[in-house]
Amino acid sequence: MGKHRVTVDTGGTFSDFVCLDEDTGAISIAKLPATPDDPSRAILGGIETLRAGGVAPEDITFFCHSLPDKSRIALFVVKVIDQEAERVFADLPPV
């Protein structure tokens, strides 16, 4: 598989995912319902959608997300690590 860059914007209504295949330049977009009470659920759901489309977590070379409330970022990162998705974020600098 190729290498991929993924960005997600999760808000109050939808979570939008954009995935760039670094090898081919192909861009795919996914829109999932947001989970405002726990943004990590929508983001992990998006990662599962990408996996179903053939993007392996270890092939994600860049991952960027935004949340409507910056104070939730630390809680999100802790929750994702707790859910054993830490290798997706292993190369990101600490929050």
LUMTIFI-398467 format. One record per atom (N, C-alpha, C, O): residue number from 1; residue in three letters; atom name; x, z, y. Coordinates in steps of 0.2 Angstrom, whole numbers. Atoms other than C-alpha are relative to their C-alpha. Layout:
! residues N
<i->NUM, aa->ALA, at->CA, x->X, z->Z, y->Y>
...
***
This chain:
! residues 95
<i->1, aa->MET, at->N, x->4, z->0, y->-6>
<i->1, aa->MET, at->CA, x->0, z->0, y->0>
<i->1, aa->MET, at->C, x->4, z->0, y->6>
<i->1, aa->MET, at->O, x->10, z->2, y->6>
<i->2, aa->GLY, at->N, x->-4, z->0, y->-6>
<i->2, aa->GLY, at->CA, x->5, z->-2, y->18>
<i->2, aa->GLY, at->C, x->0, z->6, y->4>
<i->2, aa->GLY, at->O, x->-3, z->11, y->1>
<i->3, aa->LYS, at->N, x->0, z->-6, y->-4>
<i->3, aa->LYS, at->CA, x->7, z->10, y->32>
<i->3, aa->LYS, at->C, x->-5, z->0, y->5>
<i->3, aa->LYS, at->O, x->-7, z->-6, y->7>
<i->4, aa->HIS, at->N, x->6, z->0, y->-4>
<i->4, aa->HIS, at->CA, x->-7, z->15, y->43>
<i->4, aa->HIS, at->C, x->0, z->5, y->6>
<i->4, aa->HIS, at->O, x->3, z->10, y->5>
<i->5, aa->ARG, at->N, x->1, z->-5, y->-6>
<i->5, aa->ARG, at->CA, x->-10, z->23, y->60>
<i->5, aa->ARG, at->C, x->-8, z->1, y->1>
<i->5, aa->ARG, at->O, x->-12, z->-3, y->1>
<i->6, aa->VAL, at->N, x->7, z->-2, y->0>
<i->6, aa->VAL, at->CA, x->-26, z->32, y->62>
<i->6, aa->VAL, at->C, x->-2, z->5, y->6>
<i->6, aa->VAL, at->O, x->2, z->9, y->8>
<i->7, aa->THR, at->N, x->2, z->-4, y->-5>
<i->7, aa->THR, at->CA, x->-35, z->39, y->77>
<i->7, aa->THR, at->C, x->-8, z->2, y->-1>
<i->7, aa->THR, at->O, x->-11, z->-2, y->-4>
<i->8, aa->VAL, at->N, x->7, z->-2, y->1>
<i->8, aa->VAL, at->CA, x->-51, z->49, y->78>
<i->8, aa->VAL, at->C, x->-2, z->3, y->6>
<i->8, aa->VAL, at->O, x->1, z->7, y->9>
<i->9, aa->ASP, at->N, x->3, z->-3, y->-5>
<i->9, aa->ASP, at->CA, x->-62, z->54, y->92>
<i->9, aa->ASP, at->C, x->-7, z->3, y->-2>
<i->9, aa->ASP, at->O, x->-12, z->0, y->-4>
<i->10, aa->THR, at->N, x->6, z->-3, y->2>
<i->10, aa->THR, at->CA, x->-75, z->67, y->87>
<i->10, aa->THR, at->C, x->-3, z->4, y->5>
<i->10, aa->THR, at->O, x->0, z->7, y->9>
<i->11, aa->GLY, at->N, x->4, z->-2, y->-5>
<i->11, aa->GLY, at->CA, x->-89, z->72, y->98>
<i->11, aa->GLY, at->C, x->-6, z->4, y->-2>
<i->11, aa->GLY, at->O, x->-6, z->6, y->-8>
<i->12, aa->GLY, at->N, x->6, z->-3, y->1>
<i->12, aa->GLY, at->CA, x->-106, z->79, y->99>
<i->12, aa->GLY, at->C, x->-5, z->-4, y->-5>
<i->12, aa->GLY, at->O, x->-9, z->-1, y->-8>
<i->13, aa->THR, at->N, x->5, z->4, y->3>
<i->13, aa->THR, at->CA, x->-115, z->64, y->91>
<i->13, aa->THR, at->C, x->3, z->-4, y->-6>
<i->13, aa->THR, at->O, x->1, z->-4, y->-12>
<i->14, aa->PHE, at->N, x->-4, z->4, y->5>
<i->14, aa->PHE, at->CA, x->-102, z->53, y->81>
<i->14, aa->PHE, at->C, x->7, z->2, y->1>
<i->14, aa->PHE, at->O, x->10, z->4, y->5>
<i->15, aa->SER, at->N, x->-7, z->0, y->1>
<i->15, aa->SER, at->CA, x->-85, z->53, y->75>
<i->15, aa->SER, at->C, x->3, z->-7, y->-1>
<i->15, aa->SER, at->O, x->0, z->-10, y->-6>
<i->16, aa->ASP, at->N, x->-2, z->7, y->0>
<i->16, aa->ASP, at->CA, x->-76, z->37, y->78>
<i->16, aa->ASP, at->C, x->7, z->-1, y->-3>
<i->16, aa->ASP, at->O, x->12, z->3, y->0>
<i->17, aa->PHE, at->N, x->-7, z->0, y->3>
<i->17, aa->PHE, at->CA, x->-61, z->32, y->67>
<i->17, aa->PHE, at->C, x->2, z->-8, y->1>
<i->17, aa->PHE, at->O, x->-1, z->-12, y->0>
<i->18, aa->VAL, at->N, x->-3, z->7, y->0>
<i->18, aa->VAL, at->CA, x->-49, z->17, y->70>
<i->18, aa->VAL, at->C, x->6, z->1, y->-4>
<i->18, aa->VAL, at->O, x->10, z->5, y->-3>
<i->19, aa->CYS, at->N, x->-6, z->0, y->5>
<i->19, aa->CYS, at->CA, x->-36, z->13, y->57>
<i->19, aa->CYS, at->C, x->3, z->-7, y->1>
<i->19, aa->CYS, at->O, x->0, z->-12, y->0>
<i->20, aa->LEU, at->N, x->-4, z->6, y->0>
<i->20, aa->LEU, at->CA, x->-22, z->0, y->60>
<i->20, aa->LEU, at->C, x->4, z->0, y->-6>
<i->20, aa->LEU, at->O, x->8, z->4, y->-7>
<i->21, aa->ASP, at->N, x->-5, z->1, y->5>
<i->21, aa->ASP, at->CA, x->-13, z->-7, y->46>
<i->21, aa->ASP, at->C, x->6, z->-3, y->3>
<i->21, aa->ASP, at->O, x->6, z->-9, y->6>
<i->22, aa->GLU, at->N, x->-6, z->2, y->-3>
<i->22, aa->GLU, at->CA, x->5, z->-8, y->52>
<i->22, aa->GLU, at->C, x->3, z->-7, y->-3>
<i->22, aa->GLU, at->O, x->6, z->-10, y->1>
<i->23, aa->ASP, at->N, x->-2, z->6, y->3>
<i->23, aa->ASP, at->CA, x->9, z->-22, y->40>
<i->23, aa->ASP, at->C, x->-3, z->-7, y->2>
<i->23, aa->ASP, at->O, x->0, z->-12, y->3>
<i->24, aa->THR, at->N, x->4, z->6, y->-1>
<i->24, aa->THR, at->CA, x->-5, z->-34, y->43>
<i->24, aa->THR, at->C, x->-3, z->-1, y->7>
<i->24, aa->THR, at->O, x->-4, z->-6, y->10>
<i->25, aa->GLY, at->N, x->3, z->0, y->-6>
<i->25, aa->GLY, at->CA, x->-11, z->-29, y->60>
<i->25, aa->GLY, at->C, x->-8, z->1, y->0>
<i->25, aa->GLY, at->O, x->-11, z->1, y->5>
<i->26, aa->ALA, at->N, x->8, z->-1, y->1>
<i->26, aa->ALA, at->CA, x->-29, z->-27, y->53>
<i->26, aa->ALA, at->C, x->-2, z->6, y->3>
<i->26, aa->ALA, at->O, x->1, z->11, y->2>
<i->27, aa->ILE, at->N, x->3, z->-6, y->-3>
<i->27, aa->ILE, at->CA, x->-40, z->-15, y->62>
<i->27, aa->ILE, at->C, x->-7, z->1, y->-3>
<i->27, aa->ILE, at->O, x->-11, z->-3, y->-4>
<i->28, aa->SER, at->N, x->6, z->-2, y->2>
<i->28, aa->SER, at->CA, x->-54, z->-6, y->54>
<i->28, aa->SER, at->C, x->-3, z->6, y->4>
<i->28, aa->SER, at->O, x->1, z->10, y->6>
<i->29, aa->ILE, at->N, x->3, z->-5, y->-4>
<i->29, aa->ILE, at->CA, x->-67, z->5, y->62>
<i->29, aa->ILE, at->C, x->-5, z->3, y->-4>
<i->29, aa->ILE, at->O, x->-9, z->0, y->-8>
<i->30, aa->ALA, at->N, x->5, z->-3, y->3>
<i->30, aa->ALA, at->CA, x->-78, z->18, y->55>
<i->30, aa->ALA, at->C, x->-4, z->5, y->5>
<i->30, aa->ALA, at->O, x->0, z->8, y->9>
<i->31, aa->LYS, at->N, x->4, z->-5, y->-4>
<i->31, aa->LYS, at->CA, x->-92, z->29, y->63>
<i->31, aa->LYS, at->C, x->-4, z->4, y->-4>
<i->31, aa->LYS, at->O, x->-8, z->2, y->-8>
<i->32, aa->LEU, at->N, x->3, z->-5, y->4>
<i->32, aa->LEU, at->CA, x->-98, z->45, y->55>
<i->32, aa->LEU, at->C, x->-4, z->5, y->5>
<i->32, aa->LEU, at->O, x->-2, z->6, y->10>
<i->33, aa->PRO, at->N, x->3, z->-5, y->-4>
<i->33, aa->PRO, at->CA, x->-110, z->58, y->61>
<i->33, aa->PRO, at->C, x->5, z->6, y->1>
<i->33, aa->PRO, at->O, x->9, z->8, y->-3>
<i->34, aa->ALA, at->N, x->-4, z->-6, y->-1>
<i->34, aa->ALA, at->CA, x->-101, z->72, y->70>
<i->34, aa->ALA, at->C, x->-3, z->6, y->-3>
<i->34, aa->ALA, at->O, x->-9, z->7, y->-5>
<i->35, aa->THR, at->N, x->1, z->-7, y->3>
<i->35, aa->THR, at->CA, x->-101, z->90, y->64>
<i->35, aa->THR, at->C, x->2, z->5, y->6>
<i->35, aa->THR, at->O, x->7, z->8, y->5>
<i->36, aa->PRO, at->N, x->-2, z->-4, y->-6>
<i->36, aa->PRO, at->CA, x->-101, z->99, y->81>
<i->36, aa->PRO, at->C, x->2, z->7, y->-2>
<i->36, aa->PRO, at->O, x->6, z->11, y->1>
<i->37, aa->ASP, at->N, x->-2, z->-7, y->2>
<i->37, aa->ASP, at->CA, x->-101, z->116, y->72>
<i->37, aa->ASP, at->C, x->6, z->1, y->-3>
<i->37, aa->ASP, at->O, x->9, z->6, y->-3>
<i->38, aa->ASP, at->N, x->-6, z->-1, y->4>
<i->38, aa->ASP, at->CA, x->-86, z->112, y->62>
<i->38, aa->ASP, at->C, x->3, z->-7, y->0>
<i->38, aa->ASP, at->O, x->2, z->-11, y->-4>
<i->39, aa->PRO, at->N, x->-3, z->7, y->0>
<i->39, aa->PRO, at->CA, x->-76, z->96, y->68>
<i->39, aa->PRO, at->C, x->4, z->-2, y->-6>
<i->39, aa->PRO, at->O, x->5, z->-8, y->-7>
<i->40, aa->SER, at->N, x->-5, z->2, y->6>
<i->40, aa->SER, at->CA, x->-64, z->97, y->53>
<i->40, aa->SER, at->C, x->-4, z->-4, y->-5>
<i->40, aa->SER, at->O, x->-2, z->-8, y->-9>
<i->41, aa->ARG, at->N, x->4, z->3, y->5>
<i->41, aa->ARG, at->CA, x->-79, z->92, y->42>
<i->41, aa->ARG, at->C, x->0, z->-8, y->1>
<i->41, aa->ARG, at->O, x->0, z->-12, y->-4>
<i->42, aa->ALA, at->N, x->0, z->7, y->-2>
<i->42, aa->ALA, at->CA, x->-81, z->75, y->51>
<i->42, aa->ALA, at->C, x->6, z->-3, y->-1>
<i->42, aa->ALA, at->O, x->7, z->-9, y->-4>
<i->43, aa->ILE, at->N, x->-6, z->3, y->0>
<i->43, aa->ILE, at->CA, x->-63, z->72, y->52>
<i->43, aa->ILE, at->C, x->2, z->-1, y->-8>
<i->43, aa->ILE, at->O, x->5, z->-6, y->-10>
<i->44, aa->LEU, at->N, x->-2, z->0, y->7>
<i->44, aa->LEU, at->CA, x->-60, z->76, y->33>
<i->44, aa->LEU, at->C, x->-5, z->-5, y->-3>
<i->44, aa->LEU, at->O, x->-2, z->-9, y->-8>
<i->45, aa->GLY, at->N, x->4, z->5, y->3>
<i->45, aa->GLY, at->CA, x->-75, z->65, y->29>
<i->45, aa->GLY, at->C, x->2, z->-7, y->2>
<i->45, aa->GLY, at->O, x->2, z->-12, y->-2>
<i->46, aa->GLY, at->N, x->-3, z->6, y->-2>
<i->46, aa->GLY, at->CA, x->-67, z->51, y->39>
<i->46, aa->GLY, at->C, x->6, z->-2, y->-4>
<i->46, aa->GLY, at->O, x->7, z->-8, y->-6>
<i->47, aa->ILE, at->N, x->-6, z->1, y->4>
<i->47, aa->ILE, at->CA, x->-51, z->53, y->29>
<i->47, aa->ILE, at->C, x->-2, z->-2, y->-7>
<i->47, aa->ILE, at->O, x->1, z->-7, y->-10>
<i->48, aa->GLU, at->N, x->3, z->2, y->7>
<i->48, aa->GLU, at->CA, x->-61, z->52, y->13>
<i->48, aa->GLU, at->C, x->-3, z->-7, y->0>
<i->48, aa->GLU, at->O, x->-2, z->-11, y->-5>
<i->49, aa->THR, at->N, x->2, z->7, y->-1>
<i->49, aa->THR, at->CA, x->-69, z->36, y->20>
<i->49, aa->THR, at->C, x->6, z->-5, y->0>
<i->49, aa->THR, at->O, x->5, z->-10, y->-4>
<i->50, aa->LEU, at->N, x->-6, z->4, y->0>
<i->50, aa->LEU, at->CA, x->-52, z->29, y->23>
<i->50, aa->LEU, at->C, x->3, z->-1, y->-7>
<i->50, aa->LEU, at->O, x->5, z->-6, y->-9>
<i->51, aa->ARG, at->N, x->-3, z->0, y->7>
<i->51, aa->ARG, at->CA, x->-46, z->34, y->5>
<i->51, aa->ARG, at->C, x->-4, z->-5, y->-4>
<i->51, aa->ARG, at->O, x->-2, z->-9, y->-8>
<i->52, aa->ALA, at->N, x->4, z->4, y->4>
<i->52, aa->ALA, at->CA, x->-61, z->25, y->-2>
<i->52, aa->ALA, at->C, x->1, z->-7, y->2>
<i->52, aa->ALA, at->O, x->0, z->-12, y->-3>
<i->53, aa->GLY, at->N, x->-2, z->6, y->-2>
<i->53, aa->GLY, at->CA, x->-56, z->10, y->8>
<i->53, aa->GLY, at->C, x->7, z->-2, y->-2>
<i->53, aa->GLY, at->O, x->9, z->-8, y->-1>
<i->54, aa->GLY, at->N, x->-6, z->2, y->2>
<i->54, aa->GLY, at->CA, x->-39, z->10, y->0>
<i->54, aa->GLY, at->C, x->6, z->3, y->4>
<i->54, aa->GLY, at->O, x->12, z->1, y->2>
<i->55, aa->VAL, at->N, x->-5, z->-3, y->-4>
<i->55, aa->VAL, at->CA, x->-29, z->20, y->13>
<i->55, aa->VAL, at->C, x->2, z->7, y->-3>
<i->55, aa->VAL, at->O, x->-2, z->12, y->-3>
<i->56, aa->ALA, at->N, x->-2, z->-6, y->3>
<i->56, aa->ALA, at->CA, x->-19, z->34, y->4>
<i->56, aa->ALA, at->C, x->3, z->4, y->5>
<i->56, aa->ALA, at->O, x->6, z->2, y->10>
<i->57, aa->PRO, at->N, x->-3, z->-5, y->-5>
<i->57, aa->PRO, at->CA, x->-15, z->50, y->14>
<i->57, aa->PRO, at->C, x->7, z->-1, y->2>
<i->57, aa->PRO, at->O, x->9, z->0, y->7>
<i->58, aa->GLU, at->N, x->-7, z->0, y->-1>
<i->58, aa->GLU, at->CA, x->3, z->48, y->11>
<i->58, aa->GLU, at->C, x->2, z->-7, y->4>
<i->58, aa->GLU, at->O, x->8, z->-7, y->6>
<i->59, aa->ASP, at->N, x->-1, z->7, y->-3>
<i->59, aa->ASP, at->CA, x->2, z->30, y->19>
<i->59, aa->ASP, at->C, x->-1, z->1, y->8>
<i->59, aa->ASP, at->O, x->0, z->-4, y->11>
<i->60, aa->ILE, at->N, x->2, z->-1, y->-7>
<i->60, aa->ILE, at->CA, x->-4, z->37, y->36>
<i->60, aa->ILE, at->C, x->6, z->3, y->3>
<i->60, aa->ILE, at->O, x->9, z->8, y->2>
<i->61, aa->THR, at->N, x->-6, z->-2, y->-3>
<i->61, aa->THR, at->CA, x->11, z->37, y->47>
<i->61, aa->THR, at->C, x->-1, z->3, y->7>
<i->61, aa->THR, at->O, x->4, z->6, y->10>
<i->62, aa->PHE, at->N, x->2, z->-2, y->-7>
<i->62, aa->PHE, at->CA, x->2, z->42, y->63>
<i->62, aa->PHE, at->C, x->-7, z->2, y->0>
<i->62, aa->PHE, at->O, x->-11, z->-1, y->-3>
<i->63, aa->PHE, at->N, x->7, z->-3, y->0>
<i->63, aa->PHE, at->CA, x->-13, z->53, y->65>
<i->63, aa->PHE, at->C, x->-1, z->3, y->7>
<i->63, aa->PHE, at->O, x->2, z->8, y->9>
<i->64, aa->CYS, at->N, x->1, z->-3, y->-7>
<i->64, aa->CYS, at->CA, x->-21, z->57, y->82>
<i->64, aa->CYS, at->C, x->-7, z->1, y->0>
<i->64, aa->CYS, at->O, x->-12, z->-3, y->-2>
<i->65, aa->HIS, at->N, x->7, z->-2, y->-1>
<i->65, aa->HIS, at->CA, x->-37, z->66, y->86>
<i->65, aa->HIS, at->C, x->-2, z->3, y->6>
<i->65, aa->HIS, at->O, x->3, z->6, y->10>
<i->66, aa->SER, at->N, x->2, z->-4, y->-6>
<i->66, aa->SER, at->CA, x->-47, z->72, y->101>
<i->66, aa->SER, at->C, x->-6, z->4, y->-2>
<i->66, aa->SER, at->O, x->-10, z->2, y->-6>
<i->67, aa->LEU, at->N, x->6, z->-4, y->1>
<i->67, aa->LEU, at->CA, x->-60, z->85, y->101>
<i->67, aa->LEU, at->C, x->-3, z->2, y->7>
<i->67, aa->LEU, at->O, x->0, z->1, y->12>
<i->68, aa->PRO, at->N, x->3, z->-1, y->-7>
<i->68, aa->PRO, at->CA, x->-73, z->89, y->115>
<i->68, aa->PRO, at->C, x->2, z->7, y->3>
<i->68, aa->PRO, at->O, x->2, z->7, y->9>
<i->69, aa->ASP, at->N, x->-2, z->-7, y->-3>
<i->69, aa->ASP, at->CA, x->-66, z->107, y->117>
<i->69, aa->ASP, at->C, x->7, z->1, y->-3>
<i->69, aa->ASP, at->O, x->8, z->2, y->-9>
<i->70, aa->LYS, at->N, x->-7, z->0, y->2>
<i->70, aa->LYS, at->CA, x->-47, z->108, y->116>
<i->70, aa->LYS, at->C, x->1, z->7, y->-3>
<i->70, aa->LYS, at->O, x->6, z->7, y->-7>
<i->71, aa->SER, at->N, x->-2, z->-6, y->3>
<i->71, aa->SER, at->CA, x->-48, z->126, y->111>
<i->71, aa->SER, at->C, x->-2, z->0, y->-7>
<i->71, aa->SER, at->O, x->1, z->5, y->-11>
<i->72, aa->ARG, at->N, x->1, z->0, y->7>
<i->72, aa->ARG, at->CA, x->-54, z->121, y->94>
<i->72, aa->ARG, at->C, x->5, z->-3, y->-4>
<i->72, aa->ARG, at->O, x->5, z->-3, y->-10>
<i->73, aa->ILE, at->N, x->-6, z->4, y->3>
<i->73, aa->ILE, at->CA, x->-38, z->111, y->90>
<i->73, aa->ILE, at->C, x->3, z->5, y->-5>
<i->73, aa->ILE, at->O, x->4, z->3, y->-11>
<i->74, aa->ALA, at->N, x->-4, z->-4, y->4>
<i->74, aa->ALA, at->CA, x->-29, z->126, y->83>
<i->74, aa->ALA, at->C, x->-4, z->2, y->-6>
<i->74, aa->ALA, at->O, x->-2, z->2, y->-12>
<i->75, aa->LEU, at->N, x->4, z->-2, y->6>
<i->75, aa->LEU, at->CA, x->-44, z->131, y->72>
<i->75, aa->LEU, at->C, x->-1, z->-6, y->-4>
<i->75, aa->LEU, at->O, x->-1, z->-5, y->-11>
<i->76, aa->PHE, at->N, x->1, z->6, y->4>
<i->76, aa->PHE, at->CA, x->-46, z->113, y->66>
<i->76, aa->PHE, at->C, x->6, z->-1, y->-4>
<i->76, aa->PHE, at->O, x->6, z->-2, y->-10>
<i->77, aa->VAL, at->N, x->-6, z->1, y->4>
<i->77, aa->VAL, at->CA, x->-28, z->112, y->61>
<i->77, aa->VAL, at->C, x->1, z->5, y->-6>
<i->77, aa->VAL, at->O, x->3, z->4, y->-12>
<i->78, aa->VAL, at->N, x->0, z->-5, y->6>
<i->78, aa->VAL, at->CA, x->-29, z->129, y->51>
<i->78, aa->VAL, at->C, x->-5, z->-2, y->-5>
<i->78, aa->VAL, at->O, x->-3, z->-1, y->-11>
<i->79, aa->LYS, at->N, x->5, z->2, y->5>
<i->79, aa->LYS, at->CA, x->-45, z->123, y->43>
<i->79, aa->LYS, at->C, x->3, z->-6, y->-5>
<i->79, aa->LYS, at->O, x->2, z->-5, y->-11>
<i->80, aa->VAL, at->N, x->-2, z->5, y->4>
<i->80, aa->VAL, at->CA, x->-37, z->107, y->37>
<i->80, aa->VAL, at->C, x->5, z->2, y->-4>
<i->80, aa->VAL, at->O, x->5, z->0, y->-10>
<i->81, aa->ILE, at->N, x->-5, z->-2, y->5>
<i->81, aa->ILE, at->CA, x->-22, z->115, y->30>
<i->81, aa->ILE, at->C, x->-3, z->4, y->-5>
<i->81, aa->ILE, at->O, x->-1, z->4, y->-11>
<i->82, aa->ASP, at->N, x->3, z->-4, y->5>
<i->82, aa->ASP, at->CA, x->-33, z->127, y->21>
<i->82, aa->ASP, at->C, x->-3, z->-4, y->-5>
<i->82, aa->ASP, at->O, x->-4, z->-2, y->-11>
<i->83, aa->GLN, at->N, x->3, z->5, y->5>
<i->83, aa->GLN, at->CA, x->-42, z->112, y->13>
<i->83, aa->GLN, at->C, x->5, z->-4, y->-3>
<i->83, aa->GLN, at->O, x->3, z->-10, y->-6>
<i->84, aa->GLU, at->N, x->-6, z->3, y->3>
<i->84, aa->GLU, at->CA, x->-25, z->106, y->7>
<i->84, aa->GLU, at->C, x->1, z->-7, y->2>
<i->84, aa->GLU, at->O, x->2, z->-12, y->-2>
<i->85, aa->ALA, at->N, x->-1, z->6, y->-3>
<i->85, aa->ALA, at->CA, x->-24, z->91, y->18>
<i->85, aa->ALA, at->C, x->6, z->0, y->4>
<i->85, aa->ALA, at->O, x->8, z->-5, y->8>
<i->86, aa->GLU, at->N, x->-5, z->-1, y->-4>
<i->86, aa->GLU, at->CA, x->-8, z->97, y->25>
<i->86, aa->GLU, at->C, x->5, z->-6, y->0>
<i->86, aa->GLU, at->O, x->9, z->-7, y->5>
<i->87, aa->ARG, at->N, x->-5, z->5, y->1>
<i->87, aa->ARG, at->CA, x->3, z->82, y->19>
<i->87, aa->ARG, at->C, x->-2, z->-6, y->5>
<i->87, aa->ARG, at->O, x->2, z->-9, y->7>
<i->88, aa->VAL, at->N, x->2, z->5, y->-5>
<i->88, aa->VAL, at->CA, x->-7, z->71, y->31>
<i->88, aa->VAL, at->C, x->3, z->1, y->6>
<i->88, aa->VAL, at->O, x->4, z->-3, y->10>
<i->89, aa->PHE, at->N, x->-2, z->-2, y->-6>
<i->89, aa->PHE, at->CA, x->-2, z->81, y->45>
<i->89, aa->PHE, at->C, x->8, z->3, y->0>
<i->89, aa->PHE, at->O, x->10, z->6, y->5>
<i->90, aa->ALA, at->N, x->-7, z->-3, y->1>
<i->90, aa->ALA, at->CA, x->16, z->86, y->39>
<i->90, aa->ALA, at->C, x->5, z->-2, y->5>
<i->90, aa->ALA, at->O, x->9, z->3, y->7>
<i->91, aa->ASP, at->N, x->-5, z->2, y->-5>
<i->91, aa->ASP, at->CA, x->25, z->76, y->52>
<i->91, aa->ASP, at->C, x->-2, z->1, y->7>
<i->91, aa->ASP, at->O, x->2, z->-1, y->12>
<i->92, aa->LEU, at->N, x->2, z->-1, y->-7>
<i->92, aa->LEU, at->CA, x->15, z->81, y->67>
<i->92, aa->LEU, at->C, x->3, z->6, y->3>
<i->92, aa->LEU, at->O, x->5, z->11, y->-1>
<i->93, aa->PRO, at->N, x->-3, z->-6, y->-3>
<i->93, aa->PRO, at->CA, x->23, z->93, y->79>
<i->93, aa->PRO, at->C, x->-5, z->6, y->0>
<i->93, aa->PRO, at->O, x->-11, z->4, y->0>
<i->94, aa->PRO, at->N, x->5, z->-6, y->0>
<i->94, aa->PRO, at->CA, x->15, z->111, y->80>
<i->94, aa->PRO, at->C, x->-4, z->-1, y->6>
<i->94, aa->PRO, at->O, x->-2, z->-3, y->11>
<i->95, aa->VAL, at->N, x->5, z->0, y->-6>
<i->95, aa->VAL, at->CA, x->0, z->113, y->91>
<i->95, aa->VAL, at->C, x->2, z->6, y->4>
<i->95, aa->VAL, at->O, x->-2, z->7, y->9>
***
